[in-house]
Amino acid sequence: MTPLITEPMAVFGYLAAVYAGIFWLSEMPALQRVFRITPAVIYCYFVPTISTTVGIIPMASPVYDWMTRYLLPVALLLLMITVDIKSILRLGRTAARWLPPDGWKGLAALSGSWIGGTANMVAIAESVGTPDAIMGPIIVVDTVVGYGWMGVLLFLSAWQAVFDRRLRADTSAIAETNRLLADLDSHRRTTDLRDMAIILGVGFAGAILSVAIGDSMPVLGDPTIISHTTWAVLIVVTGGLLLSFTPVRNLEEAGASKVGYAALYLLLTAIGAQGNLLEVLSAPAFFFAGALVITIHVAIMILAARIMKAPFFFVATGSVANIGGAGTAPIVASVYHPAMAPVGLLMAVAGYILGIYGALGAAWLLGALAGG
């Protein structure tokens, strides 16, 4: 079936309209309850995926490639330069035969998402060359299994006191973190035209520079683990972290991270558009693999909480910070403790940092197992 919209800029316009519509609807009072349980990021995935499935937009388009190539480093750079490393550190202590031949590449991408969020999934998928036919089911598994678990965590928020008693948790860390982050949003200012020009200039200039340098670097690994795209991501993440220790970090006072999230969520529409729900029917094994990973993840989180005597708040928020990322971690954090949304954000950003490096190791192991 020929898609209704095929011209690249028309496809981009459609995705931008969907993106704007989702966030417009998310602020409507009548829909607040819906968007509290199912965050807008879900619809950024699913509406474009459904649009592809029913034939509104194509499954492949040059505009998707452009958005992946440039919006990803823009988002990562703006998120990294706003990182408060000291605040993150203060949080304290607290391969199967039934998969297709390239299945390991899908699981590698999924590991990127579930270590640090969607930006990492995109980076690892680009790095190892995950085929579109596998990326489609992976996107659905990431959304359905990941956000299904988030729904469970939201439900369990009413029982956190029970879990804390069972875990023998020391809840003093919650109070301490509250004090440390009490003024996190106290230095915001209204974004003016000058601020926006600087933020966009830094974001896109840094993205283009990182892509250019990445293209000049050698491809490493067989199968490929460090591709040109991976080099670009590593460069932009590292550069952003270094800039977070300079006055450039003050751009956060004007909302630099919000622009970064805007770029990331717009990118999500392109990711979703490359999926087709009908493809999932041909690869049910990925659902089993995703559910298995979540089960192991939960068991390890509960065990770690018991050993560290960490409150269930950190279990829930840390879990969704890994699996869902910055779009959902603040939501879960605020459900458990209304004043603790910044903690969810900080943990998700920490996941972005660790996810790039950790998922590369996971991709290497999966590739080695598949080769064996």
C-alpha positions, 0 to 999 in steps of 0.5 A: 500500500502506497502511503498517503504522505511521502514527500520528506518535508510533508512527513516531517510536518505531519510528525511535528503536527502529531507531536504538537497535538499530543502535548497540547492534549496533555495539558487539557484538564479533562485528559490530565488523568489519562496523561498522568498514567500514560505519559505523552512519550507513549503517544509520541511512539505509538501515534506515528507507529499506527500512522505507518501501520495504516498507511498514512506515512512511510516506514522509511524516509530520508527525513527519519535519517536526518532527524536521527543523525542531528536531533539525537546529538542536539538533545544529548548535548543540551541535556549533558551541559545541564547535568549537575554531577555533584547532585547526582553523586549526592544521591549516594549508595542509593541469546536465544536460538528462537530469535532471528539471526540479527536478533542480538542487534535488537536486544542490544538496542533494547539494552540501551533503552533499558539502561539509560532511555530512548536516546541510548536505544537510538544510539546503540541501534545506529551503532550496531546497525539494527535492521528496520524489520527488527527495530519495529518490534523492539520499539513496541516491546520497549513501549508495551513492556517498559510502560506496562512496568511503569504502570505497575510501579504507579500502582505500587506507590500506595504500598511504598510504606509496606515495602519500606518496612519489609526492606527495613529501609532507611528513609533519611536519605529521602529527607536529605535529598529533599534538602539538597535539591530544594533550590534546584528550580529556584534560579530559572528565568523567563527565556527570551529571544537571546537565550533561545538563539544561544541555546539553539546555536550551541545545540546545533553547532555542537551536534554538527561538529560531533557528527563531522568528527565522528565521520572522520573516526575509524569504525571499530569491531566486527560486528560493528560496535563503534560506528561513526554514529557512536563516535558522534554520540560519545563525543557529544556526551563527553563534550557536554559533560565537560561543558557542564563544569563551565559557565555554559551550564548557566543556559539551564537557567533559561531552559536549555534542558527543555529544548533538549527534551523537545528535540528528543521527543520530536525524534521519538516520532521519527522512531515510532514512524519506522515501526509497524505493529503488524511486524510484531506478530512475526517476532513474538520472541522479542516480547518474551525476551523483554518480559524476561529482562524486566523480571531479572531487572526487578529481582536485582533491584529488590535485592539491591534495595534489601541489601542497601536498605534503600526506600522503595522510592529509589527502587521505583524511580531508579527502575523507571529512570533506566527503563523509561528515561527522563520522560517518565522518571520525574512522573513516578518520582512525583507520584511517590513523593510530590517534591521529588520529581527533580530526583527522578530527572537527575537519576534519568540523566545519570542513566543517559550517561551510563547507558551510552557506555554500559549498553556498548558493553552489552552490545559487544557481549550480545554480538559475541554470543550471536557469533558463537 
